[in-house]
Amino acid sequence: MLEYQKYYLFILVVDINKKIKNKMGRIEKQKRLMIEQANKRLLNEQNEKLSQSYIDDMVRNIQGLIPYEVKSGDNIYNIIKKSEEDGLYFLPFSEELNSHIIDPNKIYPGDVLFFMSDPTGGSGRMEYLKSQDPDMY
């Protein structure tokens, strides 16, 4: 074999290896994207979904209970702040009422949260907070 033929074969092999690596890289990237999408779907389904009849029963049986369906971009702090603007005055988030929420910091659109309304129009909230942690207030 001539020297230039060896060189040509070497270049050909290197080129084929590059194409294989590029293809494998694209496949790995696609697999990684699929795994990320699956994880996002799983995380969105982490909180138990409540039936409408369960929500209706809770509201009917607990006076002052207000259900709130989470929207995109919501967090608990903003929900409570918005309730003040709407004149509802939600009391702080209660894990007892929301046992279906695994982590209150991870709420997703479509989750239903339950809040107690403050019939005193906000003045009872400070008393409630003081009763929960007197050193803080």
Chimera marker file (.cmm) of the C-alpha trace (Angstrom):
<marker_set name="trace">
<marker id="1" x="0.000" y="0.000" z="0.000" r="1" g="1" b="0" radius="0.5"/>
<marker id="2" x="1.244" y="3.410" z="-0.831" r="1" g="1" b="0" radius="0.5"/>
<marker id="3" x="1.822" y="6.056" z="1.773" r="1" g="1" b="0" radius="0.5"/>
<marker id="4" x="-0.959" y="8.360" z="0.516" r="1" g="1" b="0" radius="0.5"/>
<marker id="5" x="-3.432" y="5.402" z="0.543" r="1" g="1" b="0" radius="0.5"/>
<marker id="6" x="-2.611" y="4.720" z="4.208" r="1" g="1" b="0" radius="0.5"/>
<marker id="7" x="-3.098" y="8.381" z="4.980" r="1" g="1" b="0" radius="0.5"/>
<marker id="8" x="-6.441" y="8.404" z="3.121" r="1" g="1" b="0" radius="0.5"/>
<marker id="9" x="-7.640" y="5.315" z="5.056" r="1" g="1" b="0" radius="0.5"/>
<marker id="10" x="-6.568" y="6.917" z="8.312" r="1" g="1" b="0" radius="0.5"/>
<marker id="11" x="-8.527" y="10.091" z="7.465" r="1" g="1" b="0" radius="0.5"/>
<marker id="12" x="-11.522" y="7.973" z="6.447" r="1" g="1" b="0" radius="0.5"/>
<marker id="13" x="-11.471" y="6.045" z="9.750" r="1" g="1" b="0" radius="0.5"/>
<marker id="14" x="-11.132" y="9.265" z="11.765" r="1" g="1" b="0" radius="0.5"/>
<marker id="15" x="-14.029" y="10.812" z="9.842" r="1" g="1" b="0" radius="0.5"/>
<marker id="16" x="-16.228" y="7.754" z="10.438" r="1" g="1" b="0" radius="0.5"/>
<marker id="17" x="-15.367" y="7.825" z="14.156" r="1" g="1" b="0" radius="0.5"/>
<marker id="18" x="-16.340" y="11.515" z="14.342" r="1" g="1" b="0" radius="0.5"/>
<marker id="19" x="-19.688" y="10.804" z="12.654" r="1" g="1" b="0" radius="0.5"/>
<marker id="20" x="-20.372" y="7.924" z="15.043" r="1" g="1" b="0" radius="0.5"/>
<marker id="21" x="-19.495" y="10.081" z="18.065" r="1" g="1" b="0" radius="0.5"/>
<marker id="22" x="-21.718" y="12.922" z="16.798" r="1" g="1" b="0" radius="0.5"/>
<marker id="23" x="-24.606" y="10.514" z="16.283" r="1" g="1" b="0" radius="0.5"/>
<marker id="24" x="-24.069" y="8.947" z="19.710" r="1" g="1" b="0" radius="0.5"/>
<marker id="25" x="-23.901" y="12.435" z="21.231" r="1" g="1" b="0" radius="0.5"/>
<marker id="26" x="-27.256" y="13.343" z="19.674" r="1" g="1" b="0" radius="0.5"/>
<marker id="27" x="-28.775" y="10.088" z="20.943" r="1" g="1" b="0" radius="0.5"/>
<marker id="28" x="-27.425" y="10.740" z="24.451" r="1" g="1" b="0" radius="0.5"/>
<marker id="29" x="-28.808" y="14.269" z="24.338" r="1" g="1" b="0" radius="0.5"/>
<marker id="30" x="-32.233" y="12.969" z="23.261" r="1" g="1" b="0" radius="0.5"/>
<marker id="31" x="-32.187" y="10.376" z="26.060" r="1" g="1" b="0" radius="0.5"/>
<marker id="32" x="-31.227" y="13.061" z="28.572" r="1" g="1" b="0" radius="0.5"/>
<marker id="33" x="-34.079" y="15.316" z="27.376" r="1" g="1" b="0" radius="0.5"/>
<marker id="34" x="-36.575" y="12.446" z="27.612" r="1" g="1" b="0" radius="0.5"/>
<marker id="35" x="-35.459" y="11.678" z="31.169" r="1" g="1" b="0" radius="0.5"/>
<marker id="36" x="-35.742" y="15.364" z="32.150" r="1" g="1" b="0" radius="0.5"/>
<marker id="37" x="-39.254" y="15.572" z="30.673" r="1" g="1" b="0" radius="0.5"/>
<marker id="38" x="-40.312" y="12.393" z="32.482" r="1" g="1" b="0" radius="0.5"/>
<marker id="39" x="-38.951" y="13.760" z="35.763" r="1" g="1" b="0" radius="0.5"/>
<marker id="40" x="-40.861" y="17.013" z="35.265" r="1" g="1" b="0" radius="0.5"/>
<marker id="41" x="-44.076" y="15.067" z="34.662" r="1" g="1" b="0" radius="0.5"/>
<marker id="42" x="-43.471" y="12.990" z="37.787" r="1" g="1" b="0" radius="0.5"/>
<marker id="43" x="-42.787" y="16.078" z="39.896" r="1" g="1" b="0" radius="0.5"/>
<marker id="44" x="-45.961" y="17.734" z="38.668" r="1" g="1" b="0" radius="0.5"/>
<marker id="45" x="-47.928" y="14.718" z="39.869" r="1" g="1" b="0" radius="0.5"/>
<marker id="46" x="-46.295" y="14.498" z="43.285" r="1" g="1" b="0" radius="0.5"/>
<marker id="47" x="-49.183" y="16.074" z="45.191" r="1" g="1" b="0" radius="0.5"/>
<marker id="48" x="-52.342" y="14.044" z="45.570" r="1" g="1" b="0" radius="0.5"/>
<marker id="49" x="-55.119" y="15.238" z="43.283" r="1" g="1" b="0" radius="0.5"/>
<marker id="50" x="-58.388" y="15.821" z="45.114" r="1" g="1" b="0" radius="0.5"/>
<marker id="51" x="-61.807" y="14.939" z="43.739" r="1" g="1" b="0" radius="0.5"/>
<marker id="52" x="-64.425" y="17.649" z="43.470" r="1" g="1" b="0" radius="0.5"/>
<marker id="53" x="-66.705" y="15.754" z="45.872" r="1" g="1" b="0" radius="0.5"/>
<marker id="54" x="-63.918" y="15.688" z="48.509" r="1" g="1" b="0" radius="0.5"/>
<marker id="55" x="-63.381" y="19.440" z="48.100" r="1" g="1" b="0" radius="0.5"/>
<marker id="56" x="-67.124" y="20.087" z="48.381" r="1" g="1" b="0" radius="0.5"/>
<marker id="57" x="-67.361" y="17.923" z="51.542" r="1" g="1" b="0" radius="0.5"/>
<marker id="58" x="-64.443" y="19.764" z="53.177" r="1" g="1" b="0" radius="0.5"/>
<marker id="59" x="-65.980" y="23.178" z="52.434" r="1" g="1" b="0" radius="0.5"/>
<marker id="60" x="-69.413" y="22.058" z="53.627" r="1" g="1" b="0" radius="0.5"/>
<marker id="61" x="-68.111" y="20.538" z="56.891" r="1" g="1" b="0" radius="0.5"/>
<marker id="62" x="-65.568" y="23.180" z="57.978" r="1" g="1" b="0" radius="0.5"/>
<marker id="63" x="-66.910" y="26.685" z="58.463" r="1" g="1" b="0" radius="0.5"/>
<marker id="64" x="-64.670" y="29.382" z="56.988" r="1" g="1" b="0" radius="0.5"/>
<marker id="65" x="-62.678" y="26.981" z="54.785" r="1" g="1" b="0" radius="0.5"/>
<marker id="66" x="-61.836" y="28.292" z="51.332" r="1" g="1" b="0" radius="0.5"/>
<marker id="67" x="-60.374" y="26.101" z="48.562" r="1" g="1" b="0" radius="0.5"/>
<marker id="68" x="-57.851" y="27.704" z="46.233" r="1" g="1" b="0" radius="0.5"/>
<marker id="69" x="-56.693" y="26.176" z="42.948" r="1" g="1" b="0" radius="0.5"/>
<marker id="70" x="-53.024" y="26.908" z="42.311" r="1" g="1" b="0" radius="0.5"/>
<marker id="71" x="-52.223" y="28.763" z="39.117" r="1" g="1" b="0" radius="0.5"/>
<marker id="72" x="-48.919" y="28.992" z="37.279" r="1" g="1" b="0" radius="0.5"/>
<marker id="73" x="-46.425" y="31.163" z="39.159" r="1" g="1" b="0" radius="0.5"/>
<marker id="74" x="-48.258" y="30.941" z="42.502" r="1" g="1" b="0" radius="0.5"/>
<marker id="75" x="-46.588" y="30.367" z="45.836" r="1" g="1" b="0" radius="0.5"/>
<marker id="76" x="-48.191" y="30.271" z="49.277" r="1" g="1" b="0" radius="0.5"/>
<marker id="77" x="-46.926" y="33.700" z="50.305" r="1" g="1" b="0" radius="0.5"/>
<marker id="78" x="-48.368" y="35.355" z="47.175" r="1" g="1" b="0" radius="0.5"/>
<marker id="79" x="-51.672" y="33.509" z="47.545" r="1" g="1" b="0" radius="0.5"/>
<marker id="80" x="-52.098" y="34.835" z="51.099" r="1" g="1" b="0" radius="0.5"/>
<marker id="81" x="-51.055" y="38.364" z="50.019" r="1" g="1" b="0" radius="0.5"/>
<marker id="82" x="-53.526" y="38.283" z="47.125" r="1" g="1" b="0" radius="0.5"/>
<marker id="83" x="-56.296" y="37.185" z="49.501" r="1" g="1" b="0" radius="0.5"/>
<marker id="84" x="-55.794" y="40.435" z="51.429" r="1" g="1" b="0" radius="0.5"/>
<marker id="85" x="-56.220" y="42.443" z="48.230" r="1" g="1" b="0" radius="0.5"/>
<marker id="86" x="-59.394" y="40.473" z="47.457" r="1" g="1" b="0" radius="0.5"/>
<marker id="87" x="-60.749" y="41.043" z="50.982" r="1" g="1" b="0" radius="0.5"/>
<marker id="88" x="-60.687" y="37.352" z="51.987" r="1" g="1" b="0" radius="0.5"/>
<marker id="89" x="-57.785" y="37.483" z="54.485" r="1" g="1" b="0" radius="0.5"/>
<marker id="90" x="-56.539" y="33.890" z="54.496" r="1" g="1" b="0" radius="0.5"/>
<marker id="91" x="-54.931" y="32.664" z="57.701" r="1" g="1" b="0" radius="0.5"/>
<marker id="92" x="-51.435" y="31.119" z="57.348" r="1" g="1" b="0" radius="0.5"/>
<marker id="93" x="-51.035" y="27.821" z="55.493" r="1" g="1" b="0" radius="0.5"/>
<marker id="94" x="-52.141" y="24.847" z="57.596" r="1" g="1" b="0" radius="0.5"/>
<marker id="95" x="-50.431" y="21.513" z="56.993" r="1" g="1" b="0" radius="0.5"/>
<marker id="96" x="-53.293" y="19.788" z="58.830" r="1" g="1" b="0" radius="0.5"/>
<marker id="97" x="-55.821" y="21.002" z="56.267" r="1" g="1" b="0" radius="0.5"/>
<marker id="98" x="-53.433" y="20.332" z="53.373" r="1" g="1" b="0" radius="0.5"/>
<marker id="99" x="-52.071" y="16.883" z="54.210" r="1" g="1" b="0" radius="0.5"/>
<marker id="100" x="-52.294" y="15.993" z="50.502" r="1" g="1" b="0" radius="0.5"/>
<marker id="101" x="-49.457" y="18.480" z="49.791" r="1" g="1" b="0" radius="0.5"/>
<marker id="102" x="-46.116" y="16.738" z="50.277" r="1" g="1" b="0" radius="0.5"/>
<marker id="103" x="-43.956" y="19.878" z="50.323" r="1" g="1" b="0" radius="0.5"/>
<marker id="104" x="-45.604" y="23.307" z="50.666" r="1" g="1" b="0" radius="0.5"/>
<marker id="105" x="-42.680" y="24.804" z="48.731" r="1" g="1" b="0" radius="0.5"/>
<marker id="106" x="-43.539" y="22.624" z="45.742" r="1" g="1" b="0" radius="0.5"/>
<marker id="107" x="-47.052" y="23.393" z="44.620" r="1" g="1" b="0" radius="0.5"/>
<marker id="108" x="-48.131" y="23.062" z="41.021" r="1" g="1" b="0" radius="0.5"/>
<marker id="109" x="-50.909" y="24.437" z="38.820" r="1" g="1" b="0" radius="0.5"/>
<marker id="110" x="-54.073" y="22.447" z="39.464" r="1" g="1" b="0" radius="0.5"/>
<marker id="111" x="-53.251" y="21.607" z="43.102" r="1" g="1" b="0" radius="0.5"/>
<marker id="112" x="-56.023" y="22.593" z="45.501" r="1" g="1" b="0" radius="0.5"/>
<marker id="113" x="-55.022" y="24.275" z="48.757" r="1" g="1" b="0" radius="0.5"/>
<marker id="114" x="-57.324" y="24.899" z="51.699" r="1" g="1" b="0" radius="0.5"/>
<marker id="115" x="-57.137" y="28.105" z="53.699" r="1" g="1" b="0" radius="0.5"/>
<marker id="116" x="-59.162" y="29.312" z="56.640" r="1" g="1" b="0" radius="0.5"/>
<marker id="117" x="-60.560" y="32.796" z="56.159" r="1" g="1" b="0" radius="0.5"/>
<marker id="118" x="-60.112" y="35.356" z="58.893" r="1" g="1" b="0" radius="0.5"/>
<marker id="119" x="-63.562" y="36.676" z="59.836" r="1" g="1" b="0" radius="0.5"/>
<marker id="120" x="-62.014" y="39.639" z="61.666" r="1" g="1" b="0" radius="0.5"/>
<marker id="121" x="-60.729" y="41.072" z="58.396" r="1" g="1" b="0" radius="0.5"/>
<marker id="122" x="-57.063" y="40.568" z="59.062" r="1" g="1" b="0" radius="0.5"/>
<marker id="123" x="-56.810" y="41.675" z="62.700" r="1" g="1" b="0" radius="0.5"/>
<marker id="124" x="-57.091" y="38.076" z="63.887" r="1" g="1" b="0" radius="0.5"/>
<marker id="125" x="-54.069" y="37.053" z="61.834" r="1" g="1" b="0" radius="0.5"/>
<marker id="126" x="-51.618" y="38.790" z="64.162" r="1" g="1" b="0" radius="0.5"/>
<marker id="127" x="-53.236" y="37.202" z="67.212" r="1" g="1" b="0" radius="0.5"/>
<marker id="128" x="-53.040" y="33.819" z="65.504" r="1" g="1" b="0" radius="0.5"/>
<marker id="129" x="-49.373" y="34.304" z="64.645" r="1" g="1" b="0" radius="0.5"/>
<marker id="130" x="-48.577" y="35.412" z="68.213" r="1" g="1" b="0" radius="0.5"/>
<marker id="131" x="-50.284" y="32.294" z="69.570" r="1" g="1" b="0" radius="0.5"/>
<marker id="132" x="-48.162" y="30.121" z="67.283" r="1" g="1" b="0" radius="0.5"/>
<marker id="133" x="-44.801" y="31.739" z="68.136" r="1" g="1" b="0" radius="0.5"/>
<marker id="134" x="-44.931" y="34.345" z="70.926" r="1" g="1" b="0" radius="0.5"/>
<marker id="135" x="-41.188" y="35.071" z="70.728" r="1" g="1" b="0" radius="0.5"/>
<marker id="136" x="-41.375" y="36.036" z="67.090" r="1" g="1" b="0" radius="0.5"/>
<marker id="137" x="-44.029" y="38.774" z="67.518" r="1" g="1" b="0" radius="0.5"/>
<link id1="1" id2="2" r="1" g="1" b="0" radius="0.2"/>
<link id1="2" id2="3" r="1" g="1" b="0" radius="0.2"/>
<link id1="3" id2="4" r="1" g="1" b="0" radius="0.2"/>
<link id1="4" id2="5" r="1" g="1" b="0" radius="0.2"/>
<link id1="5" id2="6" r="1" g="1" b="0" radius="0.2"/>
<link id1="6" id2="7" r="1" g="1" b="0" radius="0.2"/>
<link id1="7" id2="8" r="1" g="1" b="0" radius="0.2"/>
<link id1="8" id2="9" r="1" g="1" b="0" radius="0.2"/>
<link id1="9" id2="10" r="1" g="1" b="0" radius="0.2"/>
<link id1="10" id2="11" r="1" g="1" b="0" radius="0.2"/>
<link id1="11" id2="12" r="1" g="1" b="0" radius="0.2"/>
<link id1="12" id2="13" r="1" g="1" b="0" radius="0.2"/>
<link id1="13" id2="14" r="1" g="1" b="0" radius="0.2"/>
<link id1="14" id2="15" r="1" g="1" b="0" radius="0.2"/>
<link id1="15" id2="16" r="1" g="1" b="0" radius="0.2"/>
<link id1="16" id2="17" r="1" g="1" b="0" radius="0.2"/>
<link id1="17" id2="18" r="1" g="1" b="0" radius="0.2"/>
<link id1="18" id2="19" r="1" g="1" b="0" radius="0.2"/>
<link id1="19" id2="20" r="1" g="1" b="0" radius="0.2"/>
<link id1="20" id2="21" r="1" g="1" b="0" radius="0.2"/>
<link id1="21" id2="22" r="1" g="1" b="0" radius="0.2"/>
<link id1="22" id2="23" r="1" g="1" b="0" radius="0.2"/>
<link id1="23" id2="24" r="1" g="1" b="0" radius="0.2"/>
<link id1="24" id2="25" r="1" g="1" b="0" radius="0.2"/>
<link id1="25" id2="26" r="1" g="1" b="0" radius="0.2"/>
<link id1="26" id2="27" r="1" g="1" b="0" radius="0.2"/>
<link id1="27" id2="28" r="1" g="1" b="0" radius="0.2"/>
<link id1="28" id2="29" r="1" g="1" b="0" radius="0.2"/>
<link id1="29" id2="30" r="1" g="1" b="0" radius="0.2"/>
<link id1="30" id2="31" r="1" g="1" b="0" radius="0.2"/>
<link id1="31" id2="32" r="1" g="1" b="0" radius="0.2"/>
<link id1="32" id2="33" r="1" g="1" b="0" radius="0.2"/>
<link id1="33" id2="34" r="1" g="1" b="0" radius="0.2"/>
<link id1="34" id2="35" r="1" g="1" b="0" radius="0.2"/>
<link id1="35" id2="36" r="1" g="1" b="0" radius="0.2"/>
<link id1="36" id2="37" r="1" g="1" b="0" radius="0.2"/>
<link id1="37" id2="38" r="1" g="1" b="0" radius="0.2"/>
<link id1="38" id2="39" r="1" g="1" b="0" radius="0.2"/>
<link id1="39" id2="40" r="1" g="1" b="0" radius="0.2"/>
<link id1="40" id2="41" r="1" g="1" b="0" radius="0.2"/>
<link id1="41" id2="42" r="1" g="1" b="0" radius="0.2"/>
<link id1="42" id2="43" r="1" g="1" b="0" radius="0.2"/>
<link id1="43" id2="44" r="1" g="1" b="0" radius="0.2"/>
<link id1="44" id2="45" r="1" g="1" b="0" radius="0.2"/>
<link id1="45" id2="46" r="1" g="1" b="0" radius="0.2"/>
<link id1="46" id2="47" r="1" g="1" b="0" radius="0.2"/>
<link id1="47" id2="48" r="1" g="1" b="0" radius="0.2"/>
<link id1="48" id2="49" r="1" g="1" b="0" radius="0.2"/>
<link id1="49" id2="50" r="1" g="1" b="0" radius="0.2"/>
<link id1="50" id2="51" r="1" g="1" b="0" radius="0.2"/>
<link id1="51" id2="52" r="1" g="1" b="0" radius="0.2"/>
<link id1="52" id2="53" r="1" g="1" b="0" radius="0.2"/>
<link id1="53" id2="54" r="1" g="1" b="0" radius="0.2"/>
<link id1="54" id2="55" r="1" g="1" b="0" radius="0.2"/>
<link id1="55" id2="56" r="1" g="1" b="0" radius="0.2"/>
<link id1="56" id2="57" r="1" g="1" b="0" radius="0.2"/>
<link id1="57" id2="58" r="1" g="1" b="0" radius="0.2"/>
<link id1="58" id2="59" r="1" g="1" b="0" radius="0.2"/>
<link id1="59" id2="60" r="1" g="1" b="0" radius="0.2"/>
<link id1="60" id2="61" r="1" g="1" b="0" radius="0.2"/>
<link id1="61" id2="62" r="1" g="1" b="0" radius="0.2"/>
<link id1="62" id2="63" r="1" g="1" b="0" radius="0.2"/>
<link id1="63" id2="64" r="1" g="1" b="0" radius="0.2"/>
<link id1="64" id2="65" r="1" g="1" b="0" radius="0.2"/>
<link id1="65" id2="66" r="1" g="1" b="0" radius="0.2"/>
<link id1="66" id2="67" r="1" g="1" b="0" radius="0.2"/>
<link id1="67" id2="68" r="1" g="1" b="0" radius="0.2"/>
<link id1="68" id2="69" r="1" g="1" b="0" radius="0.2"/>
<link id1="69" id2="70" r="1" g="1" b="0" radius="0.2"/>
<link id1="70" id2="71" r="1" g="1" b="0" radius="0.2"/>
<link id1="71" id2="72" r="1" g="1" b="0" radius="0.2"/>
<link id1="72" id2="73" r="1" g="1" b="0" radius="0.2"/>
<link id1="73" id2="74" r="1" g="1" b="0" radius="0.2"/>
<link id1="74" id2="75" r="1" g="1" b="0" radius="0.2"/>
<link id1="75" id2="76" r="1" g="1" b="0" radius="0.2"/>
<link id1="76" id2="77" r="1" g="1" b="0" radius="0.2"/>
<link id1="77" id2="78" r="1" g="1" b="0" radius="0.2"/>
<link id1="78" id2="79" r="1" g="1" b="0" radius="0.2"/>
<link id1="79" id2="80" r="1" g="1" b="0" radius="0.2"/>
<link id1="80" id2="81" r="1" g="1" b="0" radius="0.2"/>
<link id1="81" id2="82" r="1" g="1" b="0" radius="0.2"/>
<link id1="82" id2="83" r="1" g="1" b="0" radius="0.2"/>
<link id1="83" id2="84" r="1" g="1" b="0" radius="0.2"/>
<link id1="84" id2="85" r="1" g="1" b="0" radius="0.2"/>
<link id1="85" id2="86" r="1" g="1" b="0" radius="0.2"/>
<link id1="86" id2="87" r="1" g="1" b="0" radius="0.2"/>
<link id1="87" id2="88" r="1" g="1" b="0" radius="0.2"/>
<link id1="88" id2="89" r="1" g="1" b="0" radius="0.2"/>
<link id1="89" id2="90" r="1" g="1" b="0" radius="0.2"/>
<link id1="90" id2="91" r="1" g="1" b="0" radius="0.2"/>
<link id1="91" id2="92" r="1" g="1" b="0" radius="0.2"/>
<link id1="92" id2="93" r="1" g="1" b="0" radius="0.2"/>
<link id1="93" id2="94" r="1" g="1" b="0" radius="0.2"/>
<link id1="94" id2="95" r="1" g="1" b="0" radius="0.2"/>
<link id1="95" id2="96" r="1" g="1" b="0" radius="0.2"/>
<link id1="96" id2="97" r="1" g="1" b="0" radius="0.2"/>
<link id1="97" id2="98" r="1" g="1" b="0" radius="0.2"/>
<link id1="98" id2="99" r="1" g="1" b="0" radius="0.2"/>
<link id1="99" id2="100" r="1" g="1" b="0" radius="0.2"/>
<link id1="100" id2="101" r="1" g="1" b="0" radius="0.2"/>
<link id1="101" id2="102" r="1" g="1" b="0" radius="0.2"/>
<link id1="102" id2="103" r="1" g="1" b="0" radius="0.2"/>
<link id1="103" id2="104" r="1" g="1" b="0" radius="0.2"/>
<link id1="104" id2="105" r="1" g="1" b="0" radius="0.2"/>
<link id1="105" id2="106" r="1" g="1" b="0" radius="0.2"/>
<link id1="106" id2="107" r="1" g="1" b="0" radius="0.2"/>
<link id1="107" id2="108" r="1" g="1" b="0" radius="0.2"/>
<link id1="108" id2="109" r="1" g="1" b="0" radius="0.2"/>
<link id1="109" id2="110" r="1" g="1" b="0" radius="0.2"/>
<link id1="110" id2="111" r="1" g="1" b="0" radius="0.2"/>
<link id1="111" id2="112" r="1" g="1" b="0" radius="0.2"/>
<link id1="112" id2="113" r="1" g="1" b="0" radius="0.2"/>
<link id1="113" id2="114" r="1" g="1" b="0" radius="0.2"/>
<link id1="114" id2="115" r="1" g="1" b="0" radius="0.2"/>
<link id1="115" id2="116" r="1" g="1" b="0" radius="0.2"/>
<link id1="116" id2="117" r="1" g="1" b="0" radius="0.2"/>
<link id1="117" id2="118" r="1" g="1" b="0" radius="0.2"/>
<link id1="118" id2="119" r="1" g="1" b="0" radius="0.2"/>
<link id1="119" id2="120" r="1" g="1" b="0" radius="0.2"/>
<link id1="120" id2="121" r="1" g="1" b="0" radius="0.2"/>
<link id1="121" id2="122" r="1" g="1" b="0" radius="0.2"/>
<link id1="122" id2="123" r="1" g="1" b="0" radius="0.2"/>
<link id1="123" id2="124" r="1" g="1" b="0" radius="0.2"/>
<link id1="124" id2="125" r="1" g="1" b="0" radius="0.2"/>
<link id1="125" id2="126" r="1" g="1" b="0" radius="0.2"/>
<link id1="126" id2="127" r="1" g="1" b="0" radius="0.2"/>
<link id1="127" id2="128" r="1" g="1" b="0" radius="0.2"/>
<link id1="128" id2="129" r="1" g="1" b="0" radius="0.2"/>
<link id1="129" id2="130" r="1" g="1" b="0" radius="0.2"/>
<link id1="130" id2="131" r="1" g="1" b="0" radius="0.2"/>
<link id1="131" id2="132" r="1" g="1" b="0" radius="0.2"/>
<link id1="132" id2="133" r="1" g="1" b="0" radius="0.2"/>
<link id1="133" id2="134" r="1" g="1" b="0" radius="0.2"/>
<link id1="134" id2="135" r="1" g="1" b="0" radius="0.2"/>
<link id1="135" id2="136" r="1" g="1" b="0" radius="0.2"/>
<link id1="136" id2="137" r="1" g="1" b="0" radius="0.2"/>
</marker_set>
